[in-house]
Structures are given as structure tokens and as C-alpha cells.
Amino acid sequence: MIYEFPKLAAGPDSRQYSEKIEDPSIRTQMEGGYTVTRPRFTRRPRRKFAVAYTFISADDKKLLEGFWNAVKGGSGMFWWPLPYSDEKAVCRFGEGEIDFQYVGAGGNHRWDVKMAIEEV
């Protein structure tokens, strides 16, 4: 089953968004000073995303927590909508955890969230 990433009130913080493409090559250093390379596999290299949401509401935090629990962290797949296009990629949460940082004060319960997402 592939889940749909929840729709939050605000999109990812573009200042903290980054995208990497993995290098699928195997490199071997030879005694003659040159390097021999070959692809590890034939599939297209996967993208890895660093995603952050800033100043989200307590309701959006609960939504993300519920989603994390539904997909069981990095074990379930979901459709990730890329923030700069209409493309959706099949992804899972990357290694590590989802990081919630409380930034509210008084009755203004707000959170900053950081997570790693990678293509399947």
C-alpha cells in the first residue's frame, strides 16, 4: 500500500529544502593511479530530500505524527509531492527520525519539523 503524504497548512520551508541524487557507481583505485568505475545497478539514481517545515500548528504536528505512525517510520511508502513542481515521487522516510522542535510561546503552540525523505 502506498500512502498519500498529508496536506499541511503550509508547504516546506524553501530555505531548508535540499535535494541530492545518489551516486550508484562502484569505484576501484588501481595501482597505476587510475580509477575503474561501474554502475552498482541499472536503475535510475534515487533522489534524497532534506525537508523542513517551520512554525507549523499543533494540529499539523499531530497530523505528521499520525502519518509517521501509519507508515511506521521508514518502512512504508508514500507519494511525496515535490514542492517546486506537480511531480509526485514514491518515497519513504530516510534514515533517522522525524525531528520536532517546539518554538511556540504561551498559548501559541508552534513547531519546527525536520525530516529526511528518499525515493524508493
C-alpha positions as a LaTeX table, in Angstrom:
\begin{tabular}{lrrr}
\hline
Residue & $x$ (\AA) & $y$ (\AA) & $z$ (\AA) \\
\hline
Met1 & 0.00 & 0.00 & 0.00 \\
Ile2 & 1.25 & 3.46 & $-0.89$ \\
Tyr3 & 0.04 & 6.27 & 1.34 \\
Glu4 & $-0.52$ & 9.91 & 0.40 \\
Phe5 & 1.64 & 12.47 & 2.26 \\
Pro6 & $-0.68$ & 14.66 & 4.36 \\
Lys7 & $-1.62$ & 18.14 & 3.19 \\
Leu8 & $-0.35$ & 20.64 & 5.76 \\
Ala9 & $-1.46$ & 24.25 & 6.09 \\
Ala10 & 1.93 & 25.47 & 4.79 \\
Gly11 & 4.46 & 23.98 & 2.41 \\
Pro12 & 8.07 & 23.09 & 3.19 \\
Asp13 & 10.47 & 25.89 & 4.10 \\
Ser14 & 12.36 & 26.55 & 0.85 \\
Arg15 & 15.41 & 27.87 & 2.75 \\
Gln16 & 15.90 & 24.46 & 4.37 \\
Tyr17 & 14.85 & 22.25 & 1.45 \\
Ser18 & 17.58 & 20.37 & $-0.40$ \\
Glu19 & 17.74 & 17.54 & $-2.89$ \\
Lys20 & 20.60 & 15.14 & $-3.54$ \\
Ile21 & 20.99 & 12.45 & $-6.17$ \\
Glu22 & 22.82 & 9.33 & $-5.05$ \\
Asp23 & 25.90 & 8.11 & $-6.88$ \\
Pro24 & 25.28 & 4.48 & $-7.90$ \\
Ser25 & 28.86 & 3.84 & $-9.01$ \\
Ile26 & 31.42 & 1.45 & $-7.59$ \\
Arg27 & 34.95 & 2.84 & $-7.75$ \\
Thr28 & 38.17 & 0.86 & $-7.59$ \\
Gln29 & 41.55 & 2.56 & $-7.30$ \\
Met30 & 44.20 & 0.77 & $-9.37$ \\
Glu31 & 47.92 & 0.64 & $-8.61$ \\
Gly32 & 48.67 & 2.53 & $-11.81$ \\
Gly33 & 46.94 & 5.62 & $-10.40$ \\
Tyr34 & 43.73 & 5.37 & $-12.39$ \\
Thr35 & 40.21 & 4.58 & $-11.23$ \\
Val36 & 37.88 & 1.95 & $-12.67$ \\
Thr37 & 34.16 & 2.58 & $-12.24$ \\
Arg38 & 30.96 & 0.72 & $-13.00$ \\
Pro39 & 27.31 & 1.18 & $-12.04$ \\
Arg40 & 26.19 & $-0.73$ & $-8.96$ \\
Phe41 & 22.77 & $-1.25$ & $-10.54$ \\
Thr42 & 20.92 & $-0.33$ & $-13.72$ \\
Arg43 & 18.06 & 1.67 & $-12.25$ \\
Arg44 & 17.95 & 5.45 & $-12.28$ \\
Pro45 & 19.78 & 7.04 & $-9.31$ \\
Arg46 & 17.43 & 7.89 & $-6.45$ \\
Arg47 & 16.84 & 11.35 & $-5.05$ \\
Lys48 & 17.11 & 12.17 & $-1.36$ \\
Phe49 & 15.34 & 15.18 & 0.12 \\
Ala50 & 16.03 & 17.17 & 3.27 \\
Val51 & 12.70 & 18.73 & 4.23 \\
Ala52 & 11.77 & 21.19 & 6.95 \\
Tyr53 & 8.54 & 22.87 & 7.93 \\
Thr54 & 8.72 & 25.97 & 10.11 \\
Phe55 & 6.22 & 27.28 & 12.61 \\
Ile56 & 3.53 & 24.66 & 11.97 \\
Ser57 & 0.46 & 24.39 & 14.20 \\
Ala58 & $-0.11$ & 21.74 & 16.86 \\
Asp59 & $-2.80$ & 20.24 & 14.59 \\
Asp60 & $-0.32$ & 19.85 & 11.70 \\
Lys61 & 2.19 & 18.31 & 14.14 \\
Lys62 & $-0.43$ & 15.74 & 15.18 \\
Leu63 & $-1.17$ & 15.07 & 11.51 \\
Leu64 & 2.53 & 14.42 & 10.77 \\
Glu65 & 2.92 & 12.25 & 13.86 \\
Gly66 & $-0.11$ & 10.19 & 12.86 \\
Phe67 & 1.27 & 9.81 & 9.34 \\
Trp68 & 4.71 & 8.75 & 10.69 \\
Asn69 & 2.99 & 6.10 & 12.82 \\
Ala70 & 0.77 & 4.93 & 9.93 \\
Val71 & 3.74 & 4.31 & 7.62 \\
Lys72 & 5.79 & 3.01 & 10.57 \\
Gly73 & 8.65 & 5.43 & 10.10 \\
Gly74 & 10.86 & 4.49 & 7.16 \\
Ser75 & 9.20 & 1.14 & 6.46 \\
Gly76 & 6.16 & 2.34 & 4.48 \\
Met77 & 5.96 & 4.07 & 1.11 \\
Phe78 & 4.08 & 7.25 & 0.26 \\
Trp79 & 3.57 & 9.74 & $-2.55$ \\
Trp80 & 5.73 & 12.81 & $-1.88$ \\
Pro81 & 4.64 & 15.95 & $-3.78$ \\
Leu82 & 7.73 & 17.86 & $-4.87$ \\
Pro83 & 7.29 & 21.47 & $-3.71$ \\
Tyr84 & 8.60 & 23.05 & $-6.93$ \\
Ser85 & 6.54 & 21.11 & $-9.49$ \\
Asp86 & 3.43 & 18.99 & $-9.98$ \\
Glu87 & 5.51 & 15.81 & $-9.81$ \\
Lys88 & 4.91 & 13.20 & $-7.12$ \\
Ala89 & 7.55 & 10.62 & $-6.26$ \\
Val90 & 7.16 & 7.32 & $-4.43$ \\
Cys91 & 9.23 & 7.78 & $-1.29$ \\
Arg92 & 9.81 & 6.68 & 2.29 \\
Phe93 & 11.24 & 8.45 & 5.28 \\
Gly94 & 15.04 & 8.32 & 5.27 \\
Glu95 & 17.30 & 7.06 & 8.00 \\
Gly96 & 16.91 & 8.71 & 11.33 \\
Glu97 & 13.85 & 10.19 & 12.83 \\
Ile98 & 11.40 & 12.98 & 12.33 \\
Asp99 & 12.58 & 15.91 & 14.48 \\
Phe100 & 10.01 & 18.18 & 16.15 \\
Gln101 & 11.34 & 21.36 & 17.79 \\
Tyr102 & 8.93 & 23.37 & 19.96 \\
Val103 & 9.14 & 27.08 & 19.07 \\
Gly104 & 5.85 & 28.40 & 20.47 \\
Ala105 & 5.29 & 30.57 & 23.48 \\
Gly106 & 2.29 & 30.73 & 25.81 \\
Gly107 & $-0.86$ & 29.62 & 24.02 \\
Asn108 & 0.83 & 29.83 & 20.60 \\
His109 & 1.83 & 26.16 & 20.21 \\
Arg110 & 4.08 & 26.07 & 17.13 \\
Trp111 & 6.66 & 23.59 & 15.91 \\
Asp112 & 9.60 & 23.37 & 13.52 \\
Val113 & 9.96 & 19.97 & 11.86 \\
Lys114 & 12.90 & 18.37 & 10.02 \\
Met115 & 12.90 & 15.05 & 8.19 \\
Ala116 & 14.75 & 13.07 & 5.55 \\
Ile117 & 12.80 & 11.61 & 2.63 \\
Glu118 & 14.18 & 9.32 & $-0.08$ \\
Glu119 & 12.87 & 7.83 & $-3.29$ \\
Val120 & 12.08 & 4.12 & $-3.28$ \\
\hline
\end{tabular}
